[in-house]
């Protein structure tokens, strides 16, 4: 039947799909349009795909849900772990910030204490510098002593004008520059140190474009304080050197004249004159001198050096080191054995004869008390002064006497005038120095006085 339709080509069912159903003797034919058939055949695969998808969904539904739930749980746990880690980071950062703040606060307290320490040290250095300026400190050069030849034609070069004014002449103010006859404080690099309070304002930022962090600023301040410590030690050393030189010079002087410092009692422990202004109060040790630091040790050494120098300096005015006559001294007859000018026999000359014009003024060579003022045998008109500590000076052959017995005199005052009284062949001054009543060579004292006058800031 299908064949017949195909061959005809022009039957009414040529554009239809014929389906024949036969069962035994019965048969039935259905004519389906081609478009409907095409749609049916197109829907069959789509339905199959949908069926298969639905079947797979029904079969794997629980596994997909379980996977999705597990994925969501993993994401949740990851976020929770990340949040916990961030919280820990924040807590650690807060702890570090708190620790840094506490450390910075502690460093600030330490810097504040260092600031107080530096201010105390600066004040102490200023006190030491003032004390040094008030002392007659030697220059840093060892000037040779002028020679005095013990011959009738020998001469003693004149002392500097400052020396003629007395050992108590004021010291020129220290202006940070070297003084030829004073002391010169210099650091090892040749600069002149100037004590001044250290201020935190000195710790400026490293540049104007960027401010330093607090920690960096604290480090910079600590470094500056360390440099300040080094400067303080250099200042202490610079102040100690002239005091040591003074001590050495005085010991050399005492050794040259045959005396020891232990002989002298200057009364430095006596209370100060009320006219100079009262001072006092309880003794409270300075903390910066008992902290065991290098500064404390250096300051203690400087204190000892200054105390020793002051004690020895106080000895000088009590020694007859000044010249009894102004100007150049000429020795016409030295101390020791000589031929007596009157008897022509060997004799001991107990002093030194100094040339001078009749009526020239005679000056006391050291302070003391006049124990004799009058005529005494071969001395003629004589003034004897007890200078204390076993030292005595005599001024003989005077034409006139300007002091009285029992009078206290200062060094350098006029006690009389040159004459030729007593056993004298012409106008001159017979000058004696006695230690514990025994005459010694006065030229030793003259030479020592000239050496000190040339080296001390008088």
C-alpha positions in Angstrom: 0.0 0.0 0.0 2.9 2.3 0.8 4.4 1.5 -2.4 1.4 2.3 -4.4 1.1 5.7 -2.8 4.8 6.5 -3.5 4.5 5.5 -7.1 1.4 7.5 -7.8 3.0 10.7 -6.3 -0.2 12.6 -6.7 -2.6 10.9 -4.3 -4.3 12.9 -1.6 -2.0 11.5 1.1 1.3 12.2 -0.6 2.2 14.9 2.0 1.3 12.8 4.9 2.9 10.0 6.9 0.8 6.8 6.9 0.9 4.5 9.8 -0.8 1.1 9.4 -1.7 -1.0 12.4 -2.6 -4.6 11.6 -3.8 -7.3 14.0 -4.7 -10.6 12.4 -7.3 -9.9 9.9 -7.9 -6.4 11.0 -5.8 -3.4 9.8 -6.0 0.3 10.3 -4.1 3.1 8.6 -3.5 6.6 10.1 -2.5 9.5 7.9 -0.2 12.0 9.9 0.9 15.2 8.3 4.6 15.6 7.8 4.9 18.7 10.0 3.3 17.0 12.9 5.5 14.0 12.4 8.6 16.2 12.3 7.5 17.9 15.6 6.8 14.5 17.2 10.2 13.2 16.2 11.9 16.4 17.5 10.2 16.3 20.9 11.1 12.6 21.5 14.9 13.4 22.1 14.1 16.4 24.1 11.8 14.5 26.3 14.4 11.8 26.6 17.0 14.3 27.7 14.6 15.8 30.3 13.7 12.4 31.5 17.3 11.5 31.9 18.1 14.8 33.7 15.1 14.4 36.0 16.2 10.9 36.7 19.8 12.0 37.5 18.5 14.8 39.7 16.3 12.4 41.6 19.1 9.9 42.0 21.9 12.5 43.0 19.7 15.1 44.7 20.9 14.3 48.3 24.6 14.2 47.2 24.4 17.6 45.6 22.7 19.1 48.6 25.2 17.5 50.9 28.1 18.9 48.7 26.6 22.3 48.7 26.0 22.3 52.4 29.6 21.1 52.9 30.9 23.9 50.7 28.9 26.5 52.6 30.2 25.1 55.9 33.8 25.2 54.6 33.4 28.8 53.5 31.9 29.7 56.9 34.8 28.0 58.8 37.3 29.7 56.6 35.8 33.1 57.3 35.6 32.4 61.0 39.3 31.3 61.0 40.2 34.5 59.1 38.2 36.6 61.5 39.8 34.9 64.5 43.3 35.5 62.9 42.5 39.1 62.4 41.3 39.5 65.9 44.5 37.9 67.2 46.5 40.3 64.9 44.6 43.2 66.3 45.1 42.0 69.9 48.8 41.5 69.3 49.1 44.9 67.7 47.3 46.5 70.6 49.6 44.6 73.0 52.7 45.8 71.1 51.4 49.3 71.0 50.7 49.2 74.7 54.2 47.8 75.3 55.8 50.4 73.0 53.9 53.1 74.8 55.0 51.8 78.2 58.6 51.5 76.9 58.5 55.0 75.4 57.0 56.4 78.6 59.8 54.7 80.6 62.4 56.1 78.2 60.8 59.5 78.6 61.1 59.2 82.3 64.7 58.1 81.9 65.4 61.1 79.6 63.8 63.4 82.0 66.0 62.1 84.8 69.0 62.5 82.4 67.9 66.1 81.8 67.9 66.8 85.5 71.2 65.1 85.8 72.7 67.2 83.0 71.4 70.4 84.5 72.9 69.4 87.9 76.2 68.6 86.2 76.2 71.8 84.3 75.6 73.8 87.5 78.4 71.8 89.2 80.8 72.4 86.3 80.0 76.2 86.5 80.8 76.1 90.2 84.1 74.3 89.5 84.9 76.8 86.8 84.2 79.7 89.1 86.4 78.1 91.8 89.2 77.6 89.2 89.0 81.2 88.0 89.4 82.5 91.6 92.6 80.5 92.0 96.0 81.7 90.9 96.6 78.9 88.4 99.9 78.5 86.5 100.1 78.7 82.8 100.7 75.5 80.9 104.4 76.2 80.2 107.3 75.7 82.5 109.1 79.0 82.5 112.7 78.6 83.7 113.7 80.4 86.8 115.8 83.5 86.3 119.4 83.0 87.4 120.8 84.7 90.4 124.5 84.5 90.5 125.9 84.8 94.1 128.5 87.4 93.2 128.8 91.1 94.0 127.9 92.0 90.5 125.0 89.5 90.1 121.5 90.8 89.6 118.0 89.5 90.1 115.7 90.3 87.1 112.6 92.2 88.1 109.4 90.3 88.7 106.4 91.1 86.5 104.3 94.1 87.4 101.5 91.9 88.5 103.8 90.2 90.9 104.8 93.5 92.5 101.1 94.1 93.2 101.0 91.2 95.6 99.9 87.6 95.6 96.3 88.6 96.3 95.9 90.6 93.1 92.7 89.8 91.3 92.6 87.2 88.5 91.4 88.5 85.1 87.9 87.3 84.2 87.9 84.1 82.2 86.3 84.7 78.8 87.0 81.4 77.2 90.2 82.6 75.6 93.7 81.6 76.7 95.4 84.0 79.1 99.2 84.3 78.9 99.6 84.3 82.7 96.4 82.5 83.6 94.9 79.2 82.8 93.7 77.9 79.5 90.9 75.3 79.3 91.0 73.4 76.1 89.6 70.1 74.9 91.8 67.6 73.1 90.7 69.1 69.7 91.9 72.5 70.8 88.4 74.0 71.3 87.4 75.9 74.4 84.6 74.1 76.1 81.7 76.2 77.4 79.3 74.6 80.0 75.7 75.2 79.2 72.4 73.5 80.2 71.3 70.8 77.7 67.8 71.2 76.4 65.5 68.8 74.6 64.9 71.5 72.1 68.4 70.8 70.9 67.1 67.5 69.5 65.6 69.0 66.3 64.2 66.7 63.6 66.8 65.3 61.1 65.2 67.4 58.3 62.5 70.0 57.9 60.6 67.8 55.5 59.9 64.9 57.8 59.3 64.9 61.5 61.0 62.2 63.6 59.0 59.5 65.2 58.8 59.5 69.0 61.1 56.5 69.2 63.6 58.0 66.8 63.5 61.3 68.7 64.2 59.4 72.0 67.1 57.6 70.4 68.5 60.9 69.1 68.1 62.5 72.6 69.9 59.5 74.2 72.8 59.9 71.7 73.0 63.6 72.4 73.1 63.0 76.2 75.9 60.5 75.6 77.9 63.1 73.7 77.1 65.6 76.5 78.6 63.1 79.0 81.8 62.9 77.0 82.0 66.7 76.9 81.4 66.9 80.7 84.3 64.5 81.3 86.5 66.5 79.0 85.6 69.7 80.9 86.4 68.1 84.2 89.8 66.9 82.9 90.5 70.4 81.5 89.7 72.0 84.9 91.8 69.4 86.7 95.0 70.0 84.8 95.7 73.6 86.0 95.0 72.6 89.6 97.5 69.8 89.3 100.0 72.2 87.8 99.5 74.6 90.7 100.0 71.7 93.1 103.2 70.6 91.4 104.6 74.2 91.2 104.0 74.9 94.9 105.6 71.6 95.9 108.5 72.4 93.6 108.8 75.9 95.3 108.6 74.5 98.8 111.2 71.9 97.9 113.5 74.6 96.4 113.4 76.6 99.6 113.7 73.6 101.9 110.1 73.6 103.4 107.2 71.2 103.5 103.5 71.9 103.1 102.9 70.2 106.5 104.6 73.1 108.3 102.0 75.6 107.4 98.6 76.1 109.1 96.6 78.6 107.2 93.4 78.3 109.1 91.3 77.5 106.1 88.7 75.8 108.3 87.9 79.0 110.2 84.5 80.6 109.6 84.3 83.2 106.9 84.2 86.9 107.7 80.6 88.1 108.1 81.4 91.1 106.0 81.8 88.8 103.0 78.2 87.5 103.4 77.0 84.6 105.5 76.7 81.1 104.2 75.8 77.8 105.7 73.2 75.1 106.0 73.1 71.3 106.5 75.4 69.1 104.4 73.5 67.1 101.8 75.6 65.0 99.5 75.1 65.7 95.8 73.4 62.7 94.2 75.4 63.0 90.9 78.6 62.6 92.9 77.5 59.3 94.5 75.9 57.4 91.5 79.1 55.5 90.6 79.3 57.0 87.1 82.5 58.1 85.3 81.4 61.7 85.9 81.2 61.1 89.7 84.7 59.7 89.7 86.2 62.5 87.6 84.4 65.1 89.7 85.8 63.5 92.9 89.3 63.7 91.4 88.8 67.3 90.5 87.5 68.1 94.0 90.5 66.6 95.5 92.8 68.4 93.1 91.1 71.7 93.8 91.2 71.2 97.5 94.9 70.3 97.4 95.6 73.3 95.2 93.6 75.7 97.4 95.4 74.5 100.5 98.8 74.9 98.8 97.8 78.2 97.3 96.9 79.4 100.8 100.4 78.6 101.9 102.0 81.0 99.4 101.1 84.3 101.1 102.7 83.1 104.3 106.1 82.5 102.7 108.5 85.5 102.1 108.6 85.1 98.3 108.2 88.8 97.3 111.1 91.1 96.6 111.9 93.5 99.5 112.9 96.3 97.0 111.2 97.4 93.8 112.8 97.1 90.5 115.9 95.1 89.6 117.7 93.6 92.6 121.5 93.6 92.7 123.2 91.3 95.2 126.3 93.0 96.6 127.2 90.3 99.1 125.6 86.8 99.1 124.6 84.6 102.0 127.3 82.4 103.5 131.0 82.6 104.3 132.7 85.8 103.3 135.6 88.1 104.4 134.3 90.6 106.9 134.6 94.1 105.4 135.7 95.6 108.7 137.9 92.9 110.3 139.2 91.3 107.1 138.6 87.8 108.6 136.3 85.0 107.5 132.8 85.3 108.8 129.3 84.0 108.2 127.0 86.5 106.4 123.6 85.6 107.7 121.7 87.4 105.0 122.1 89.0 101.6 123.0 92.6 100.9 120.9 94.3 98.2 122.0 97.5 96.5 119.8 100.5 96.9 119.8 104.3 97.0 119.6 106.0 100.3 116.0 106.5 101.3 114.5 103.9 98.9 111.5 102.2 100.4 111.8 98.7 101.8 108.7 96.4 101.6 107.6 93.4 103.7 108.1 90.2 101.7 105.3 88.3 103.5 102.5 89.2 106.0 103.2 88.8 109.7 103.6 90.6 113.0 106.5 93.0 113.8 108.4 91.5 116.7 111.2 94.1 116.7 111.5 97.7 115.3 114.5 99.6 116.5 118.3 99.6 116.8 120.1 96.3 117.2 123.9 96.4 117.3 125.6 95.7 114.0 122.2 95.6 112.3 121.6 99.3 112.9 117.9 100.1 112.6 116.2 96.7 112.2 112.7 95.5 111.6 112.0 91.9 112.3 108.7 90.3 111.2 107.4 87.0 112.4 105.7 85.5 109.3 104.4 82.5 111.2 105.0 78.8 110.9 108.6 79.3 112.1 109.5 81.8 109.4 111.1 85.2 110.3 112.4 88.0 108.0 114.8 90.8 109.0 115.5 94.2 107.3 118.6 95.9 108.6 120.7 99.2 108.1 117.4 101.2 107.7 117.6 105.0 107.7 114.0 105.1 109.1 111.4 102.7 110.4 107.7 103.1 109.4 106.2 100.3 111.6 106.0 99.6 115.3 106.6 96.6 117.4 103.5 94.4 117.7 101.9 95.8 114.5 100.5 93.3 112.0 101.7 94.0 108.4 100.6 92.8 105.0 103.0 91.7 102.3 104.2 94.5 100.1 103.7 97.4 102.6 106.5 99.8 103.3 108.2 99.1 106.6 111.2 101.5 106.3 113.8 103.0 104.0 117.3 102.1 103.0 120.1 103.6 105.1 123.6 102.7 106.3 123.1 102.4 110.1 125.0 99.8 112.0 128.0 98.0 110.5 127.6 99.2 106.9 130.1 100.5 104.4 127.3 102.3 102.4 123.6 102.5 101.8 122.1 99.1 101.2 119.6 96.6 102.6 120.7 93.7 104.6 117.8 91.1 104.2 117.5 87.9 106.2 115.2 84.9 106.1 115.2 82.5 109.2 113.6 79.2 109.6 113.0 78.2 113.3 115.6 80.9 114.2 118.3 79.6 111.9 119.4 81.9 109.0 119.0 80.4 105.5 119.9 81.7 102.0 117.3 84.4 101.1 118.2 84.0 97.4 116.4 80.6 97.4 113.2 82.5 98.3 113.8 85.2 95.8 114.3 82.7 93.0 111.2 80.7 94.0 109.2 83.9 94.1 110.3 84.9 90.7 109.5 81.5 89.3 106.0 81.7 90.8 105.5 85.3 89.6 106.4 84.2 86.1 104.1 81.2 86.1 101.1 82.1 88.2 98.2 84.3 87.3 98.9 87.0 89.8 
